[in-house]
Amino acid sequence: MFKNLLFSIFFFSGIIFISIVFLPALFFPQKIVLIGGRIMGHWTSFCLKFFLSTEIFIKGKENIIKNKKFFIASSHQSMF
């Protein structure tokens, strides 16, 4: 219970901070916006690993086609 509360406080305060910092990035090139998204993903991974001891496995990463656009859909709710 305490770990969940600690996770929620740090996770959501970090997400709010990152969102506010990168809000002006919407007027800049797409690469800057993507940097904000990447930072948000790293923050999520850090909080999950540090506070909740969650292991994250990514299977099939080698099958992603480089330099092509695609859409990833999952059949479950995910923060990633």
Backbone torsions as a table, in degrees:
resi	resn	phi	psi	omega
1	MET	NA	-45.0	-179.4
2	PHE	-67.0	-39.6	178.7
3	LYS	-64.5	-37.9	177.5
4	ASN	-63.9	-42.5	179.2
5	LEU	-64.4	-45.3	178.3
6	LEU	-61.6	-44.1	177.6
7	PHE	-58.5	-49.3	-177.8
8	SER	-60.0	-43.4	-179.1
9	ILE	-62.9	-50.6	-178.0
10	PHE	-69.5	-43.3	-176.8
11	PHE	-62.4	-53.3	-175.8
12	PHE	-71.1	-34.1	176.5
13	SER	-67.3	-37.1	176.7
14	GLY	-66.6	-42.3	179.1
15	ILE	-64.0	-42.1	178.4
16	ILE	-63.8	-44.0	179.5
17	PHE	-61.5	-48.0	179.7
18	ILE	-61.7	-41.5	179.8
19	SER	-63.3	-41.7	179.7
20	ILE	-67.8	-42.5	-179.6
21	VAL	-63.8	-39.5	-176.1
22	PHE	-94.2	4.4	177.0
23	LEU	-59.5	-43.6	176.2
24	PRO	-65.5	-16.8	-179.2
25	ALA	-65.8	-15.5	178.4
26	LEU	-63.7	-20.0	179.0
27	PHE	-95.0	0.3	-179.4
28	PHE	-105.5	176.8	179.0
29	PRO	-58.8	157.5	-175.7
30	GLN	-59.1	-30.4	-179.2
31	LYS	-59.8	-36.3	-179.8
32	ILE	-70.7	-39.9	176.8
33	VAL	-62.5	-41.1	179.7
34	LEU	-65.8	-31.1	175.3
35	ILE	-62.7	-42.0	176.7
36	GLY	-61.3	-41.0	177.5
37	GLY	-65.6	-37.6	178.2
38	ARG	-66.2	-42.5	177.8
39	ILE	-62.4	-40.3	179.2
40	MET	-63.5	-38.9	176.9
41	GLY	-65.2	-41.6	177.6
42	HIS	-65.8	-38.6	178.5
43	TRP	-63.8	-42.6	178.5
44	THR	-61.9	-46.5	178.9
45	SER	-61.2	-44.3	179.2
46	PHE	-59.9	-48.5	-178.3
47	CYS	-63.2	-41.0	178.7
48	LEU	-63.8	-42.7	-178.8
49	LYS	-71.5	-44.9	-173.1
50	PHE	-74.3	-48.0	-173.8
51	PHE	-88.3	-35.4	-174.3
52	LEU	-111.9	2.2	179.2
53	SER	52.9	40.4	-179.7
54	THR	-87.6	133.6	175.1
55	GLU	-93.6	137.5	-178.7
56	ILE	-115.3	123.4	177.5
57	PHE	-117.9	132.7	175.6
58	ILE	-116.1	112.3	-179.3
59	LYS	-102.4	140.6	175.6
60	GLY	83.1	13.8	-179.5
61	LYS	-60.7	-30.0	-179.5
62	GLU	-70.9	-14.7	-179.3
63	ASN	-88.7	-3.8	-179.8
64	ILE	-72.5	129.1	-178.3
65	ILE	-79.1	124.6	179.8
66	LYS	-79.3	151.2	175.7
67	ASN	62.4	23.2	175.0
68	LYS	-132.9	148.3	178.1
69	LYS	-87.3	141.9	177.8
70	PHE	-156.0	169.2	-178.2
71	PHE	-121.2	132.5	177.5
72	ILE	-108.1	125.3	178.2
73	ALA	-123.0	133.0	177.8
74	SER	-111.8	155.7	-177.7
75	SER	-94.9	19.1	178.5
76	HIS	-147.6	164.8	179.3
77	GLN	-75.6	134.9	-176.3
78	SER	-147.7	145.4	176.0
79	MET	-83.1	-8.5	-177.0
80	PHE	-96.3	NA	NA
